[in-house]
């Protein structure tokens, strides 16, 4: 004992050593107290064998039994993404033994892009929570699309020592979304086919009958006196009405199946639709169309044409706008259509929640059409500041010469 005491440092050095030993003893006592009281189930130690995760015997409590029975993955991890605990469902998702998953890093099961996105979320972990869709990369090389819900496990007044995460398999929901999207696309195709059939019937039926009616009226007018004849004035009025009816039916027929799109291309069709809208609504329309390097696929051209039609129809009915701008540009391998108005605008979040009325269904239809063409759809609107719609669709791999 005397030899041990003689080996200890003297003075200030001795005080420092004693203070360090006291601090370590206090920390050890606090840890033991937490384990005895059941507050701690897991102990993380770092030594010659590296980082080890030790679980308290009998730590399985009611909440753990509940987590193990979940059909979703669940885990807790440190802020640097080391897994402290996970249930069997998560281990099954990553196709790795449970004992091997615990103590490893979550980063080994995700790719670089998703890892960067996860890091951004973890930096904001003290907020109410966050959700993120990532791709898990299992031990056998397979991949699984999942949504992770992240939330700190400590109280708001305590430093975050562990992070809880629930991992949901998106395979079934994405399969359902794909089926719904395929159904929607089938409806769009059927709708276009029906529009084409109705357009042909209108052109070959109603328009032809109206033309025959106008020829009959012309023949009748030849047999009537030129002046002072009430019957002639009546016949001339009927001829005027028949001409307007023929023009209207022809306009409806062309809108149902735009021949100008097939014959003259996208730019001519968009210009025609914009001019027609300006003529019937008295709203000033400014157009700017860039020359494209080639023709889009027919379904992509029809998509942009239909979206412009629907957007202009919404502006005419709801926006109370004075000016509209239609811009068509090409950016690399994408063609972009932007429709902007200075109308009253609306709150897109409220419109998405309500989804009622023709306007809401129109926006949904525009979005689905853009997705069907392999593109994307963006909507920006602010009350009393107007609305802007942006659609991007890809050019075909081999440009179609127009």
C-alpha angles and dihedrals in degrees: 000000000000089000091051092049092048090055093057118097119256134232120354092359091057091050091052092050092049091049091051092049091048091051092050091049091050091050091048092049091049090050092050090047091053092049093048092048092049094244092121125047098168133049121195116203132181121206145122090313092053126241113348130187114210122190123208112246111253093017091136104110133168094279091052092051088052092050092048090054093053121112088218130074116257131185145156122219143172121260089263090057100256108151112238096175138356135174126241092258092063091046088053090051092056092038092232132124113266093236091054094049095053108080094021127104122263087221092074089066098052135059127248096262094050090043090058091049090048091051090055091052093046090054087060094043095122090069123092091281141287141230127213135175113222140158117249114215108209127211091257093054097257120131131222127193110226141166116226123204111201128197133160113249098208126081122271092253095050130074112261107258098164137020125214121217133186115199119204123195108233096191096101096040091049090048089053091048090050091051092049091047091049089050091050091049090049089053090050091051092048090048092053091048090050091048090052092050093048091047091054092047092050093048096043095036119026097027092048091049091050090049090052089049091053091050089052091050090050090053090049092051090055090060095049127082114262097228137040095008118132091194091057092051090050092049091049090052091050089050091053092050091048091051091052091047091051091049092049094048089047090051092050090048092051092048091050092053112010107213089182088066092055096041106036104020139239100307093052091047094050091047091050092049091049093050092047090051092049091049096053099036102037088225115140110245123195116195131191117180122180121212109258124222091232146340120293121229110283092248091051092051090048090049093056092044093051093046090052090049092051094044092051090046090053091048091051094049104035116010103068087209129169098197135032127189122201116191127182118187139161119228112184108298094351134081115213128202119192123187115188130179135179095221132127094285125200143228107273092201092058092045091053092051096047099039090179130133131029093289094061093046089047092056091047090050092050091051093049092048091052092049090047089057091051093254137106136249128216128186126193120179137157127185112263091001103080137245135275126198120193125189126182123190127176125248114239117266088250110037115237110233109237 
